[in-house]
Amino acid sequence: MLSDVDPEIAALIQAESARQSSKLRMIASENDVSAAVLEATGSVLTNKYSEGYPGKRYYEGQQVIDQVEQLAVDRARALFGVDHANVQPLSGAPANLAVYLAFLSPGDTVMGMSLPMGGHLTHGWSVSATGRWFHAVQYDVRKDTGVVDLDEVRSLALAERPKVIFCGGTAIPRTIDFPGFASIAAEVGAVLVADIAHIAGLVAGGAHPSPVGHAPVITTTTHKTLRGPRGAMILTDAEHAKAVDRAVFPGLQGGPHNHTTAAIAVALHEAAQPEFREYAHTVVANAKALAVALLERGFDLVSGGTDNHLVLIDLTSKAIGGKPAARALDQAGIELNYNAVPFDPRKPFDPSGIRLGTPAITTRGLRPDQMPLVAEWIDRAIAAAGNAPALDRIAAEVSDLLTSL
Ligand SMILES: *Cc1c(COP(=O)(O)O)cnc(C)c1O
């Protein structure tokens, strides 16, 4: 037993479990995995080395591991409707790095959404290896709409001729226009990569349009809306499969994390059930209901609302920064992150916004009719920043609701 061998870590895991269950977990990239996913993650598969791919390994004893990985691959192909799936990337950032290795050489031009506008570090942001080793050009959102303008993306692509274009990001509250990006990529001869890390579960559940058929290469984490273990996948058409496989192994990684692969297979099985479709649609319904309730309370939302699982609040009009607001909310039992908003006049470490997501609270069982209450708590907590007794009272109400579910 862990508690006998290492009581310190056992107690900390217990404490984290209690912390998670007593709070509204609204970090948009997080979720709450099933007991089945946890069990697979904590299995003896972690003991096995298996460099290579099913049927082509460099170590013996792959009789079982080959079947595990093949199941994960087959389930990913079936769920998303793609020709090929690589389930070995260790996480989302390494998956994206594998894409660079597959289709670019250092110094080549890559195009992605800039980080402060909602893109990801690995889409060419300056501090990332992807921005340092490649010529990265970045597109923004429009100031008046808070949404990407594909005419601007097209002009930039025609001027810069990127070899790879990334679409998708970490703080995009609106539907991504995959066909629109695909026609720009076709016009300039770029490989379109759809990074659906945040929305993979919504895509799988039919609550966001699929990039399949538009983006020949799709990267995703497995632990966000998809509700699996921490990991990633690269989904491709037949043409781009070999280059991606070679880039992941031997290009970038050694042995795959087989316990994670098994847990990804479990999560993909769960995501193929009818209940998961309902889950994905409820995630979106919750986010939309939350957005409406926040707007009614005078909050300013980037792009005016949401189409997916996340809401980005610009707190400028509330005269509080994102960081003190996030801290107050955490004390009030609502866990989220401070976030830059487009054209943020404040510094990245002390930005103007907060980002909220509904994936974990939907898993927990919250429904759209409870979102006005959540918005009320958020409003009260922000107004009560610095007032510990008031924040504690909200935390008690949050905990009461969660215990009643
Ligand atoms: C989360 C995320 C990643 C990175 O995933 P990690 O598992 O944290 O490395 C990459 N791209 C996007 C769009 C993401 O949201």
The ligand as an SDF file (V2000), in Angstrom:
LIG
                    3D

 15 15  0  0  0  0  0  0  0  0999 V2000
   -2.9540   22.0700  -23.9990 C   0  0  0  0  0  0  0  0  0  0  0  0
   -2.5300   22.3780  -25.3660 C   0  0  0  0  0  0  0  0  0  0  0  0
   -1.3310   21.9000  -25.8880 C   0  0  0  0  0  0  0  0  0  0  0  0
   -0.2470   21.2750  -25.0570 C   0  0  0  0  0  0  0  0  0  0  0  0
   -0.5770   20.1790  -24.3370 O   0  0  0  0  0  0  0  0  0  0  0  0
    0.3700   19.6830  -23.1500 P   0  0  0  0  0  0  0  0  0  0  0  0
   -0.1670   18.3150  -22.9000 O   0  0  0  0  0  0  0  0  0  0  0  0
    0.1680   20.6380  -22.0200 O   0  0  0  0  0  0  0  0  0  0  0  0
    1.7660   19.6770  -23.6380 O   0  0  0  0  0  0  0  0  0  0  0  0
   -1.0640   22.1220  -27.2320 C   0  0  0  0  0  0  0  0  0  0  0  0
   -1.9230   22.7930  -27.9960 N   0  0  0  0  0  0  0  0  0  0  0  0
   -3.0760   23.3000  -27.5190 C   0  0  0  0  0  0  0  0  0  0  0  0
   -3.9870   24.0450  -28.4310 C   0  0  0  0  0  0  0  0  0  0  0  0
   -3.4090   23.1280  -26.1810 C   0  0  0  0  0  0  0  0  0  0  0  0
   -4.5340   23.6630  -25.7090 O   0  0  0  0  0  0  0  0  0  0  0  0
  1  2  1  0
  2  3  1  0
  2 14  2  0
  3  4  1  0
  3 10  2  0
  4  5  1  0
  5  6  1  0
  6  7  2  0
  6  8  1  0
  6  9  1  0
 10 11  1  0
 11 12  2  0
 12 13  1  0
 12 14  1  0
 14 15  1  0
M  END
$$$$
